Amino acid sequence: KMSVAASHLLIKHQGSRRPASHRDPNGDQIKNRTINEAMETLKELRQQVVDAGHESGFEKFQELATKYSDCSSSRNGGDLGQFSRGEMQKPFEDATFALKVGDLSGIVETDSG
């Protein structure tokens, strides 16, 4: 069974299926964040990774995921480890399996954020 390894940076918003995180346990900030605000934040963070260039982009991504991600994977710089099809939400799975090694995807919207 084919598997991939990926890292991500999750920004939750008021429409997320669980509007709370390790960073915001009661969801006070998340419940007030619109999807558009979450998207704007992600666009800005993604641009920082792109601007860092191919050589330093992954390190920049890890730094930003550690600082901003609402996923507990932020403790590992956003690293989700290895996974196979059927283990992640479909939009995220489709995006990750379509990437080449080392590529950065666009923003992917899931039920989580």
C-alpha positions as CSV (number, residue, x, y, z in Angstrom):
1,K,0.0,0.0,0.0
2,M,1.4,3.3,-1.1
3,S,2.1,5.9,1.6
4,V,3.4,9.4,1.8
5,A,4.8,11.6,4.5
6,A,3.6,15.2,4.8
7,S,3.6,18.2,7.1
8,H,0.9,20.7,7.4
9,L,-0.1,23.9,9.1
10,L,-3.8,24.0,10.3
11,I,-5.6,27.3,11.0
12,K,-9.0,26.6,12.5
13,H,-12.0,28.9,12.2
14,Q,-15.6,29.2,13.4
15,G,-16.8,26.7,10.8
16,S,-14.2,24.0,11.9
17,R,-15.7,20.7,13.1
18,R,-13.9,21.2,16.5
19,P,-13.4,24.9,17.0
20,A,-10.8,24.5,19.8
21,S,-7.1,23.5,19.8
22,H,-4.1,23.0,22.1
23,R,-3.3,26.6,21.3
24,D,-6.8,27.8,22.1
25,P,-8.4,25.2,24.4
26,N,-11.8,27.0,24.8
27,G,-11.9,28.2,21.2
28,D,-12.2,31.8,22.2
29,Q,-10.1,33.0,19.2
30,I,-11.1,30.2,16.8
31,K,-14.9,30.9,17.3
32,N,-14.3,34.5,16.4
33,R,-12.1,33.7,13.3
34,T,-13.9,33.7,10.0
35,I,-12.9,31.3,7.2
36,N,-11.8,34.3,5.2
37,E,-9.5,35.4,8.1
38,A,-8.1,31.9,8.3
39,M,-7.4,31.9,4.5
40,E,-5.7,35.3,4.7
41,T,-3.4,34.1,7.5
42,L,-2.6,31.0,5.5
43,K,-1.9,33.0,2.3
44,E,0.5,35.2,4.3
45,L,2.3,32.2,5.9
46,R,2.5,30.3,2.7
47,Q,4.1,33.4,1.0
48,Q,6.7,33.5,3.8
49,V,7.6,29.9,2.9
50,V,7.8,30.6,-0.8
51,D,9.9,33.7,-0.2
52,A,12.3,31.6,1.9
53,G,13.3,29.8,-1.3
54,H,13.7,26.1,-2.0
55,E,16.7,25.6,0.3
56,S,15.3,27.2,3.4
57,G,11.5,26.8,2.7
58,F,11.1,23.6,4.7
59,E,12.8,25.0,7.7
60,K,10.6,28.2,7.5
61,F,7.5,25.9,7.2
62,Q,8.5,24.0,10.3
63,E,9.1,27.3,12.2
64,L,5.7,28.7,11.1
65,A,3.8,25.4,11.8
66,T,5.3,25.3,15.3
67,K,4.3,28.9,16.0
68,Y,0.8,29.1,14.3
69,S,-0.7,25.6,13.6
70,D,-3.8,24.6,15.5
71,C,-2.9,20.9,15.1
72,S,-1.0,19.1,17.8
73,S,1.5,18.2,15.0
74,S,2.8,21.8,15.6
75,R,5.1,20.2,18.3
76,N,6.9,18.4,15.4
77,G,6.9,21.4,13.0
78,G,3.7,20.2,11.4
79,D,5.1,16.7,10.6
80,L,2.2,14.2,10.3
81,G,4.6,11.3,9.5
82,Q,3.7,8.5,7.1
83,F,0.1,7.8,6.1
84,S,-1.8,5.8,3.4
85,R,-5.0,6.6,1.5
86,G,-8.1,6.5,3.7
87,E,-6.3,7.8,6.8
88,M,-6.7,11.6,6.3
89,Q,-9.6,13.8,5.2
90,K,-10.1,13.3,1.4
91,P,-9.2,16.9,0.3
92,F,-6.0,16.8,2.2
93,E,-5.2,13.2,1.1
94,D,-5.8,14.1,-2.6
95,A,-3.6,17.2,-2.3
96,T,-0.7,15.3,-0.6
97,F,-0.8,12.3,-2.9
98,A,-0.7,14.7,-5.9
99,L,2.5,16.5,-4.8
100,K,6.1,15.6,-5.8
101,V,8.6,15.2,-3.0
102,G,9.5,18.6,-1.5
103,D,6.6,20.4,-3.2
104,L,4.4,22.9,-1.3
105,S,0.6,22.6,-2.0
106,G,-1.8,25.4,-2.2
107,I,-4.3,26.0,0.7
108,V,-6.4,22.9,1.3
109,E,-9.8,23.3,2.9
110,T,-11.1,20.4,5.1
111,D,-13.7,20.0,7.9
112,S,-10.9,20.7,10.4
113,G,-10.0,24.1,9.0
